[in-house]
């Protein structure tokens, strides 16, 4: 006897669906979709093809909202700003690590 292959939907435990994520961030679902399309936040596909979001993305949206309000730049430009800030943080961390290992004096 053979059994038909069952299809199972991927379930991401702890992830938020689009509606819950929109409520948590205070953003309209269309704006959330736009941020995903711009690559500013990460999403995965949920059950019936909808988006789902890891909880950490709520904090990422908060950062984007603060940058958007403080710098008065559009969301497309925020990608560049966020990337530059992330790169600065990486370089500062590498410098701190290097200073610890070599005993060099910090530049600050």
Backbone as XML, in Angstrom:
<?xml version="1.0"?>
<chain id="A" units="angstrom">
  <residue number="1" name="UNK">
    <atom name="N" x="0.843" y="-1.172" z="0.000"/>
    <atom name="CA" x="0.000" y="0.000" z="0.000"/>
    <atom name="C" x="0.892" y="1.241" z="0.000"/>
  </residue>
  <residue number="2" name="UNK">
    <atom name="N" x="0.578" y="2.191" z="-0.836"/>
    <atom name="CA" x="1.323" y="3.435" z="-0.883"/>
    <atom name="C" x="0.468" y="4.555" z="-0.302"/>
  </residue>
  <residue number="3" name="UNK">
    <atom name="N" x="1.134" y="5.487" z="0.297"/>
    <atom name="CA" x="0.451" y="6.625" z="0.896"/>
    <atom name="C" x="0.782" y="7.869" z="0.085"/>
  </residue>
  <residue number="4" name="UNK">
    <atom name="N" x="-0.206" y="8.710" z="-0.121"/>
    <atom name="CA" x="0.089" y="9.956" z="-0.847"/>
    <atom name="C" x="0.995" y="10.849" z="0.000"/>
  </residue>
  <residue number="5" name="UNK">
    <atom name="N" x="1.790" y="11.615" z="-0.684"/>
    <atom name="CA" x="2.656" y="12.547" z="0.033"/>
    <atom name="C" x="1.811" y="13.641" z="0.661"/>
  </residue>
  <residue number="6" name="UNK">
    <atom name="N" x="2.037" y="13.862" z="1.891"/>
    <atom name="CA" x="1.314" y="14.929" z="2.581"/>
    <atom name="C" x="2.104" y="16.218" z="2.429"/>
  </residue>
  <residue number="7" name="UNK">
    <atom name="N" x="1.398" y="17.296" z="2.323"/>
    <atom name="CA" x="2.043" y="18.607" z="2.263"/>
    <atom name="C" x="1.792" y="19.318" z="3.573"/>
  </residue>
  <residue number="8" name="UNK">
    <atom name="N" x="2.855" y="19.783" z="4.139"/>
    <atom name="CA" x="2.765" y="20.474" z="5.403"/>
    <atom name="C" x="3.213" y="21.905" z="5.210"/>
  </residue>
  <residue number="9" name="UNK">
    <atom name="N" x="2.465" y="22.813" z="5.789"/>
    <atom name="CA" x="2.850" y="24.221" z="5.743"/>
    <atom name="C" x="3.988" y="24.444" z="6.723"/>
  </residue>
  <residue number="10" name="UNK">
    <atom name="N" x="4.898" y="25.309" z="6.357"/>
    <atom name="CA" x="5.979" y="25.653" z="7.269"/>
    <atom name="C" x="5.440" y="26.588" z="8.340"/>
  </residue>
  <residue number="11" name="UNK">
    <atom name="N" x="5.683" y="26.246" z="9.555"/>
    <atom name="CA" x="5.243" y="27.081" z="10.672"/>
    <atom name="C" x="6.488" y="27.623" z="11.364"/>
  </residue>
  <residue number="12" name="UNK">
    <atom name="N" x="6.526" y="28.898" z="11.532"/>
    <atom name="CA" x="7.651" y="29.545" z="12.201"/>
    <atom name="C" x="7.212" y="29.909" z="13.609"/>
  </residue>
  <residue number="13" name="UNK">
    <atom name="N" x="7.598" y="29.093" z="14.558"/>
    <atom name="CA" x="7.187" y="29.280" z="15.942"/>
    <atom name="C" x="7.758" y="30.598" z="16.469"/>
  </residue>
  <residue number="14" name="UNK">
    <atom name="N" x="6.901" y="31.370" z="17.096"/>
    <atom name="CA" x="7.318" y="32.627" z="17.695"/>
    <atom name="C" x="7.315" y="33.796" z="16.737"/>
  </residue>
  <residue number="15" name="UNK">
    <atom name="N" x="7.037" y="33.566" z="15.479"/>
    <atom name="CA" x="7.006" y="34.645" z="14.502"/>
    <atom name="C" x="5.644" y="35.329" z="14.523"/>
  </residue>
  <residue number="16" name="UNK">
    <atom name="N" x="5.637" y="36.574" z="14.081"/>
    <atom name="CA" x="4.403" y="37.348" z="14.018"/>
    <atom name="C" x="3.892" y="37.391" z="12.587"/>
  </residue>
  <residue number="17" name="UNK">
    <atom name="N" x="2.583" y="37.262" z="12.431"/>
    <atom name="CA" x="2.020" y="37.442" z="11.091"/>
    <atom name="C" x="1.974" y="38.934" z="10.776"/>
  </residue>
  <residue number="18" name="UNK">
    <atom name="N" x="1.624" y="39.267" z="9.545"/>
    <atom name="CA" x="1.661" y="40.660" z="9.101"/>
    <atom name="C" x="0.779" y="41.556" z="9.965"/>
  </residue>
  <residue number="19" name="UNK">
    <atom name="N" x="-0.411" y="41.101" z="10.269"/>
    <atom name="CA" x="-1.335" y="41.923" z="11.063"/>
    <atom name="C" x="-0.792" y="42.169" z="12.468"/>
  </residue>
  <residue number="20" name="UNK">
    <atom name="N" x="-0.295" y="41.123" z="13.113"/>
    <atom name="CA" x="0.265" y="41.266" z="14.467"/>
    <atom name="C" x="1.502" y="42.144" z="14.456"/>
  </residue>
  <residue number="21" name="UNK">
    <atom name="N" x="2.332" y="41.970" z="13.435"/>
    <atom name="CA" x="3.543" y="42.771" z="13.320"/>
    <atom name="C" x="3.190" y="44.238" z="13.105"/>
  </residue>
  <residue number="22" name="UNK">
    <atom name="N" x="2.199" y="44.503" z="12.281"/>
    <atom name="CA" x="1.762" y="45.879" z="12.033"/>
    <atom name="C" x="1.262" y="46.532" z="13.315"/>
  </residue>
  <residue number="23" name="UNK">
    <atom name="N" x="0.473" y="45.790" z="14.092"/>
    <atom name="CA" x="-0.007" y="46.318" z="15.372"/>
    <atom name="C" x="1.140" y="46.581" z="16.329"/>
  </residue>
  <residue number="24" name="UNK">
    <atom name="N" x="2.110" y="45.651" z="16.385"/>
    <atom name="CA" x="3.229" y="45.787" z="17.313"/>
    <atom name="C" x="4.117" y="46.978" z="16.969"/>
  </residue>
  <residue number="25" name="UNK">
    <atom name="N" x="4.227" y="47.295" z="15.687"/>
    <atom name="CA" x="5.114" y="48.386" z="15.266"/>
    <atom name="C" x="4.379" y="49.698" z="15.037"/>
  </residue>
  <residue number="26" name="UNK">
    <atom name="N" x="3.057" y="49.636" z="14.950"/>
    <atom name="CA" x="2.279" y="50.839" z="14.679"/>
    <atom name="C" x="2.331" y="51.276" z="13.228"/>
  </residue>
  <residue number="27" name="UNK">
    <atom name="N" x="2.755" y="50.381" z="12.341"/>
    <atom name="CA" x="2.841" y="50.700" z="10.919"/>
    <atom name="C" x="1.696" y="50.063" z="10.145"/>
  </residue>
  <residue number="28" name="UNK">
    <atom name="N" x="1.289" y="50.716" z="9.092"/>
    <atom name="CA" x="0.276" y="50.163" z="8.202"/>
    <atom name="C" x="0.872" y="48.948" z="7.490"/>
  </residue>
  <residue number="29" name="UNK">
    <atom name="N" x="0.079" y="47.904" z="7.267"/>
    <atom name="CA" x="0.601" y="46.704" z="6.592"/>
    <atom name="C" x="1.256" y="46.992" z="5.238"/>
  </residue>
  <residue number="30" name="UNK">
    <atom name="N" x="0.740" y="47.961" z="4.493"/>
    <atom name="CA" x="1.359" y="48.291" z="3.202"/>
    <atom name="C" x="2.758" y="48.862" z="3.389"/>
  </residue>
  <residue number="31" name="UNK">
    <atom name="N" x="2.949" y="49.668" z="4.424"/>
    <atom name="CA" x="4.275" y="50.209" z="4.700"/>
    <atom name="C" x="5.217" y="49.083" z="5.125"/>
  </residue>
  <residue number="32" name="UNK">
    <atom name="N" x="4.708" y="48.135" z="5.898"/>
    <atom name="CA" x="5.521" y="46.980" z="6.285"/>
    <atom name="C" x="5.955" y="46.215" z="5.036"/>
  </residue>
  <residue number="33" name="UNK">
    <atom name="N" x="5.022" y="45.987" z="4.116"/>
    <atom name="CA" x="5.372" y="45.295" z="2.861"/>
    <atom name="C" x="6.432" y="46.077" z="2.081"/>
  </residue>
  <residue number="34" name="UNK">
    <atom name="N" x="6.331" y="47.388" z="2.094"/>
    <atom name="CA" x="7.297" y="48.231" z="1.389"/>
    <atom name="C" x="8.685" y="48.111" z="2.026"/>
  </residue>
  <residue number="35" name="UNK">
    <atom name="N" x="8.729" y="48.100" z="3.359"/>
    <atom name="CA" x="10.012" y="47.952" z="4.047"/>
    <atom name="C" x="10.655" y="46.604" z="3.734"/>
  </residue>
  <residue number="36" name="UNK">
    <atom name="N" x="9.832" y="45.571" z="3.618"/>
    <atom name="CA" x="10.345" y="44.251" z="3.238"/>
    <atom name="C" x="10.880" y="44.304" z="1.813"/>
  </residue>
  <residue number="37" name="UNK">
    <atom name="N" x="10.126" y="44.923" z="0.912"/>
    <atom name="CA" x="10.547" y="45.017" z="-0.491"/>
    <atom name="C" x="11.845" y="45.804" z="-0.630"/>
  </residue>
  <residue number="38" name="UNK">
    <atom name="N" x="12.049" y="46.805" z="0.218"/>
    <atom name="CA" x="13.276" y="47.602" z="0.191"/>
    <atom name="C" x="14.447" y="46.887" z="0.871"/>
  </residue>
  <residue number="39" name="UNK">
    <atom name="N" x="14.160" y="45.769" z="1.527"/>
    <atom name="CA" x="15.209" y="45.026" z="2.214"/>
    <atom name="C" x="15.595" y="45.604" z="3.557"/>
  </residue>
  <residue number="40" name="UNK">
    <atom name="N" x="14.730" y="46.450" z="4.116"/>
    <atom name="CA" x="15.036" y="47.084" z="5.393"/>
    <atom name="C" x="14.697" y="46.201" z="6.584"/>
  </residue>
  <residue number="41" name="UNK">
    <atom name="N" x="13.750" y="45.285" z="6.408"/>
    <atom name="CA" x="13.424" y="44.327" z="7.457"/>
    <atom name="C" x="13.314" y="42.946" z="6.827"/>
  </residue>
  <residue number="42" name="UNK">
    <atom name="N" x="13.536" y="41.938" z="7.635"/>
    <atom name="CA" x="13.498" y="40.553" z="7.172"/>
    <atom name="C" x="12.130" y="39.946" z="7.447"/>
  </residue>
  <residue number="43" name="UNK">
    <atom name="N" x="11.670" y="39.176" z="6.483"/>
    <atom name="CA" x="10.405" y="38.466" z="6.642"/>
    <atom name="C" x="10.537" y="37.108" z="5.980"/>
  </residue>
  <residue number="44" name="UNK">
    <atom name="N" x="9.685" y="36.194" z="6.391"/>
    <atom name="CA" x="9.606" y="34.897" z="5.738"/>
    <atom name="C" x="8.151" y="34.680" z="5.334"/>
  </residue>
  <residue number="45" name="UNK">
    <atom name="N" x="7.924" y="33.690" z="4.500"/>
    <atom name="CA" x="6.545" y="33.434" z="4.083"/>
    <atom name="C" x="5.856" y="32.589" z="5.132"/>
  </residue>
  <residue number="46" name="UNK">
    <atom name="N" x="4.657" y="32.991" z="5.475"/>
    <atom name="CA" x="3.873" y="32.294" z="6.480"/>
    <atom name="C" x="2.998" y="31.235" z="5.858"/>
  </residue>
  <residue number="47" name="UNK">
    <atom name="N" x="1.905" y="30.953" z="6.486"/>
    <atom name="CA" x="1.055" y="29.857" z="6.055"/>
    <atom name="C" x="0.499" y="30.036" z="4.645"/>
  </residue>
  <residue number="48" name="UNK">
    <atom name="N" x="-0.521" y="30.815" z="4.408"/>
    <atom name="CA" x="-1.020" y="30.879" z="3.032"/>
    <atom name="C" x="-0.303" y="31.945" z="2.197"/>
  </residue>
  <residue number="49" name="UNK">
    <atom name="N" x="1.018" y="31.892" z="2.174"/>
    <atom name="CA" x="1.791" y="32.827" z="1.375"/>
    <atom name="C" x="1.955" y="34.194" z="1.988"/>
  </residue>
  <residue number="50" name="UNK">
    <atom name="N" x="1.427" y="34.413" z="3.184"/>
    <atom name="CA" x="1.560" y="35.704" z="3.847"/>
    <atom name="C" x="2.928" y="35.843" z="4.481"/>
  </residue>
  <residue number="51" name="UNK">
    <atom name="N" x="3.236" y="37.043" z="4.894"/>
    <atom name="CA" x="4.521" y="37.310" z="5.526"/>
    <atom name="C" x="4.468" y="37.007" z="7.013"/>
  </residue>
  <residue number="52" name="UNK">
    <atom name="N" x="5.592" y="36.581" z="7.552"/>
    <atom name="CA" x="5.737" y="36.456" z="9.008"/>
    <atom name="C" x="7.099" y="37.015" z="9.380"/>
  </residue>
  <residue number="53" name="UNK">
    <atom name="N" x="7.207" y="37.464" z="10.616"/>
    <atom name="CA" x="8.368" y="38.234" z="11.045"/>
    <atom name="C" x="8.915" y="37.697" z="12.354"/>
  </residue>
  <residue number="54" name="UNK">
    <atom name="N" x="10.246" y="37.561" z="12.444"/>
    <atom name="CA" x="10.845" y="37.221" z="13.734"/>
    <atom name="C" x="10.624" y="38.381" z="14.706"/>
  </residue>
  <residue number="55" name="UNK">
    <atom name="N" x="10.465" y="38.114" z="15.980"/>
    <atom name="CA" x="10.232" y="39.187" z="16.950"/>
    <atom name="C" x="11.315" y="40.263" z="16.952"/>
  </residue>
  <residue number="56" name="UNK">
    <atom name="N" x="12.539" y="39.924" z="16.618"/>
    <atom name="CA" x="13.632" y="40.907" z="16.605"/>
    <atom name="C" x="13.403" y="42.005" z="15.577"/>
  </residue>
  <residue number="57" name="UNK">
    <atom name="N" x="12.566" y="41.752" z="14.589"/>
    <atom name="CA" x="12.313" y="42.752" z="13.563"/>
    <atom name="C" x="11.489" y="43.919" z="14.098"/>
  </residue>
  <residue number="58" name="UNK">
    <atom name="N" x="10.801" y="43.729" z="15.219"/>
    <atom name="CA" x="10.074" y="44.844" z="15.845"/>
    <atom name="C" x="11.080" y="45.911" z="16.268"/>
  </residue>
  <residue number="59" name="UNK">
    <atom name="N" x="12.188" y="45.486" z="16.858"/>
    <atom name="CA" x="13.236" y="46.435" z="17.256"/>
    <atom name="C" x="13.873" y="47.079" z="16.026"/>
  </residue>
  <residue number="60" name="UNK">
    <atom name="N" x="14.035" y="46.305" z="14.953"/>
    <atom name="CA" x="14.614" y="46.856" z="13.720"/>
    <atom name="C" x="13.725" y="47.960" z="13.158"/>
  </residue>
  <residue number="61" name="UNK">
    <atom name="N" x="12.417" y="47.759" z="13.211"/>
    <atom name="CA" x="11.489" y="48.785" z="12.738"/>
    <atom name="C" x="11.559" y="50.015" z="13.643"/>
  </residue>
  <residue number="62" name="UNK">
    <atom name="N" x="11.686" y="49.808" z="14.942"/>
    <atom name="CA" x="11.826" y="50.935" z="15.864"/>
    <atom name="C" x="13.044" y="51.778" z="15.521"/>
  </residue>
  <residue number="63" name="UNK">
    <atom name="N" x="14.137" y="51.113" z="15.199"/>
    <atom name="CA" x="15.351" y="51.834" z="14.790"/>
    <atom name="C" x="15.096" y="52.629" z="13.513"/>
  </residue>
  <residue number="64" name="UNK">
    <atom name="N" x="14.458" y="52.007" z="12.547"/>
    <atom name="CA" x="14.150" y="52.705" z="11.289"/>
    <atom name="C" x="13.241" y="53.906" z="11.528"/>
  </residue>
  <residue number="65" name="UNK">
    <atom name="N" x="12.257" y="53.750" z="12.406"/>
    <atom name="CA" x="11.349" y="54.859" z="12.699"/>
    <atom name="C" x="12.100" y="56.019" z="13.356"/>
  </residue>
  <residue number="66" name="UNK">
    <atom name="N" x="13.021" y="55.704" z="14.287"/>
    <atom name="CA" x="13.804" y="56.760" z="14.930"/>
    <atom name="C" x="14.702" y="57.471" z="13.915"/>
  </residue>
  <residue number="67" name="UNK">
    <atom name="N" x="15.335" y="56.712" z="13.050"/>
    <atom name="CA" x="16.181" y="57.315" z="12.023"/>
    <atom name="C" x="15.361" y="58.164" z="11.053"/>
  </residue>
  <residue number="68" name="UNK">
    <atom name="N" x="14.204" y="57.655" z="10.674"/>
    <atom name="CA" x="13.331" y="58.372" z="9.740"/>
    <atom name="C" x="12.888" y="59.705" z="10.338"/>
  </residue>
  <residue number="69" name="UNK">
    <atom name="N" x="12.530" y="59.695" z="11.607"/>
    <atom name="CA" x="12.079" y="60.919" z="12.266"/>
    <atom name="C" x="13.250" y="61.879" z="12.519"/>
  </residue>
  <residue number="70" name="UNK">
    <atom name="N" x="14.398" y="61.347" z="12.910"/>
    <atom name="CA" x="15.521" y="62.192" z="13.265"/>
    <atom name="C" x="16.287" y="62.763" z="12.084"/>
  </residue>
  <residue number="71" name="UNK">
    <atom name="N" x="16.315" y="62.041" z="10.980"/>
    <atom name="CA" x="17.104" y="62.485" z="9.835"/>
    <atom name="C" x="16.262" y="63.056" z="8.705"/>
  </residue>
  <residue number="72" name="UNK">
    <atom name="N" x="14.982" y="62.869" z="8.774"/>
    <atom name="CA" x="14.065" y="63.367" z="7.738"/>
    <atom name="C" x="14.480" y="62.899" z="6.344"/>
  </residue>
  <residue number="73" name="UNK">
    <atom name="N" x="14.822" y="61.607" z="6.234"/>
    <atom name="CA" x="15.107" y="61.017" z="4.929"/>
    <atom name="C" x="14.043" y="59.964" z="4.635"/>
  </residue>
  <residue number="74" name="UNK">
    <atom name="N" x="13.873" y="59.650" z="3.365"/>
    <atom name="CA" x="12.860" y="58.661" z="3.010"/>
    <atom name="C" x="13.329" y="57.248" z="3.374"/>
  </residue>
  <residue number="75" name="UNK">
    <atom name="N" x="12.394" y="56.314" z="3.316"/>
    <atom name="CA" x="12.710" y="54.950" z="3.731"/>
    <atom name="C" x="13.743" y="54.298" z="2.823"/>
  </residue>
  <residue number="76" name="UNK">
    <atom name="N" x="13.763" y="54.629" z="1.551"/>
    <atom name="CA" x="14.753" y="54.049" z="0.648"/>
    <atom name="C" x="16.168" y="54.459" z="1.069"/>
  </residue>
  <residue number="77" name="UNK">
    <atom name="N" x="16.352" y="55.710" z="1.476"/>
    <atom name="CA" x="17.664" y="56.186" z="1.913"/>
    <atom name="C" x="18.047" y="55.615" z="3.274"/>
  </residue>
  <residue number="78" name="UNK">
    <atom name="N" x="17.065" y="55.200" z="4.064"/>
    <atom name="CA" x="17.367" y="54.636" z="5.373"/>
    <atom name="C" x="18.171" y="53.353" z="5.273"/>
  </residue>
  <residue number="79" name="UNK">
    <atom name="N" x="18.015" y="52.628" z="4.171"/>
    <atom name="CA" x="18.805" y="51.419" z="3.971"/>
    <atom name="C" x="20.288" y="51.738" z="3.990"/>
  </residue>
  <residue number="80" name="UNK">
    <atom name="N" x="20.669" y="52.785" z="3.293"/>
    <atom name="CA" x="22.068" y="53.201" z="3.260"/>
    <atom name="C" x="22.526" y="53.675" z="4.638"/>
  </residue>
  <residue number="81" name="UNK">
    <atom name="N" x="21.709" y="54.470" z="5.299"/>
    <atom name="CA" x="22.060" y="54.982" z="6.633"/>
    <atom name="C" x="22.234" y="53.823" z="7.612"/>
  </residue>
  <residue number="82" name="UNK">
    <atom name="N" x="21.299" y="52.880" z="7.607"/>
    <atom name="CA" x="21.369" y="51.733" z="8.519"/>
    <atom name="C" x="22.601" y="50.885" z="8.219"/>
  </residue>
  <residue number="83" name="UNK">
    <atom name="N" x="22.907" y="50.668" z="6.937"/>
    <atom name="CA" x="24.099" y="49.897" z="6.577"/>
    <atom name="C" x="25.370" y="50.587" z="7.059"/>
  </residue>
  <residue number="84" name="UNK">
    <atom name="N" x="25.435" y="51.904" z="6.900"/>
    <atom name="CA" x="26.615" y="52.643" z="7.357"/>
    <atom name="C" x="26.764" y="52.583" z="8.877"/>
  </residue>
  <residue number="85" name="UNK">
    <atom name="N" x="25.663" y="52.723" z="9.591"/>
    <atom name="CA" x="25.721" y="52.638" z="11.052"/>
    <atom name="C" x="26.151" y="51.249" z="11.505"/>
  </residue>
  <residue number="86" name="UNK">
    <atom name="N" x="25.650" y="50.207" z="10.837"/>
    <atom name="CA" x="26.058" y="48.837" z="11.168"/>
    <atom name="C" x="27.551" y="48.640" z="10.909"/>
  </residue>
  <residue number="87" name="UNK">
    <atom name="N" x="28.029" y="49.184" z="9.796"/>
    <atom name="CA" x="29.458" y="49.048" z="9.455"/>
    <atom name="C" x="30.327" y="49.786" z="10.471"/>
  </residue>
  <residue number="88" name="UNK">
    <atom name="N" x="29.906" y="50.966" z="10.895"/>
    <atom name="CA" x="30.649" y="51.705" z="11.918"/>
    <atom name="C" x="30.721" y="50.900" z="13.209"/>
  </residue>
  <residue number="89" name="UNK">
    <atom name="N" x="29.616" y="50.291" z="13.602"/>
    <atom name="CA" x="29.593" y="49.478" z="14.820"/>
    <atom name="C" x="30.543" y="48.284" z="14.697"/>
  </residue>
  <residue number="90" name="UNK">
    <atom name="N" x="30.586" y="47.651" z="13.523"/>
    <atom name="CA" x="31.506" y="46.529" z="13.305"/>
    <atom name="C" x="32.957" y="46.986" z="13.421"/>
  </residue>
  <residue number="91" name="UNK">
    <atom name="N" x="33.287" y="48.116" z="12.809"/>
    <atom name="CA" x="34.655" y="48.621" z="12.848"/>
    <atom name="C" x="35.072" y="49.011" z="14.268"/>
  </residue>
  <residue number="92" name="UNK">
    <atom name="N" x="34.157" y="49.632" z="15.005"/>
    <atom name="CA" x="34.466" y="49.997" z="16.386"/>
    <atom name="C" x="34.686" y="48.753" z="17.239"/>
  </residue>
  <residue number="93" name="UNK">
    <atom name="N" x="33.877" y="47.727" z="17.021"/>
    <atom name="CA" x="34.040" y="46.475" z="17.758"/>
    <atom name="C" x="35.378" y="45.817" z="17.426"/>
  </residue>
  <residue number="94" name="UNK">
    <atom name="N" x="35.739" y="45.809" z="16.155"/>
    <atom name="CA" x="37.022" y="45.230" z="15.752"/>
    <atom name="C" x="38.180" y="46.012" z="16.361"/>
  </residue>
  <residue number="95" name="UNK">
    <atom name="N" x="38.042" y="47.320" z="16.408"/>
    <atom name="CA" x="39.099" y="48.144" z="17.006"/>
    <atom name="C" x="39.248" y="47.864" z="18.498"/>
  </residue>
  <residue number="96" name="UNK">
    <atom name="N" x="38.117" y="47.727" z="19.191"/>
    <atom name="CA" x="38.172" y="47.414" z="20.623"/>
    <atom name="C" x="38.831" y="46.058" z="20.851"/>
  </residue>
  <residue number="97" name="UNK">
    <atom name="N" x="38.488" y="45.088" z="20.011"/>
    <atom name="CA" x="39.072" y="43.751" z="20.143"/>
    <atom name="C" x="40.573" y="43.803" z="19.882"/>
  </residue>
  <residue number="98" name="UNK">
    <atom name="N" x="40.968" y="44.509" z="18.853"/>
    <atom name="CA" x="42.394" y="44.644" z="18.517"/>
    <atom name="C" x="43.146" y="45.330" z="19.645"/>
  </residue>
  <residue number="99" name="UNK">
    <atom name="N" x="42.556" y="46.365" z="20.209"/>
    <atom name="CA" x="43.195" y="47.101" z="21.298"/>
    <atom name="C" x="43.392" y="46.200" z="22.510"/>
  </residue>
  <residue number="100" name="UNK">
    <atom name="N" x="42.399" y="45.357" z="22.799"/>
    <atom name="CA" x="42.512" y="44.441" z="23.932"/>
    <atom name="C" x="43.647" y="43.449" z="23.729"/>
  </residue>
  <residue number="101" name="UNK">
    <atom name="N" x="43.789" y="42.938" z="22.514"/>
    <atom name="CA" x="44.794" y="41.906" z="22.241"/>
    <atom name="C" x="46.205" y="42.481" z="22.120"/>
  </residue>
  <residue number="102" name="UNK">
    <atom name="N" x="46.331" y="43.659" z="21.555"/>
    <atom name="CA" x="47.672" y="44.210" z="21.322"/>
    <atom name="C" x="48.125" y="45.160" z="22.415"/>
  </residue>
  <residue number="103" name="UNK">
    <atom name="N" x="47.204" y="45.640" z="23.242"/>
    <atom name="CA" x="47.555" y="46.581" z="24.282"/>
    <atom name="C" x="47.734" y="47.993" z="23.788"/>
  </residue>
  <residue number="104" name="UNK">
    <atom name="N" x="47.389" y="48.226" z="22.517"/>
    <atom name="CA" x="47.478" y="49.590" z="21.977"/>
    <atom name="C" x="46.516" y="50.502" z="22.711"/>
  </residue>
  <residue number="105" name="UNK">
    <atom name="N" x="46.864" y="51.772" z="22.725"/>
    <atom name="CA" x="45.955" y="52.745" z="23.315"/>
    <atom name="C" x="44.824" y="53.012" z="22.360"/>
  </residue>
  <residue number="106" name="UNK">
    <atom name="N" x="43.658" y="53.183" z="22.878"/>
    <atom name="CA" x="42.492" y="53.483" z="22.051"/>
    <atom name="C" x="42.612" y="54.871" z="21.460"/>
  </residue>
  <residue number="107" name="UNK">
    <atom name="N" x="42.033" y="55.079" z="20.326"/>
    <atom name="CA" x="42.062" y="56.381" z="19.671"/>
    <atom name="C" x="41.069" y="57.339" z="20.301"/>
  </residue>
  <residue number="108" name="UNK">
    <atom name="N" x="40.182" y="56.849" z="21.178"/>
    <atom name="CA" x="39.207" y="57.735" z="21.820"/>
    <atom name="C" x="39.672" y="58.147" z="23.191"/>
  </residue>
</chain>
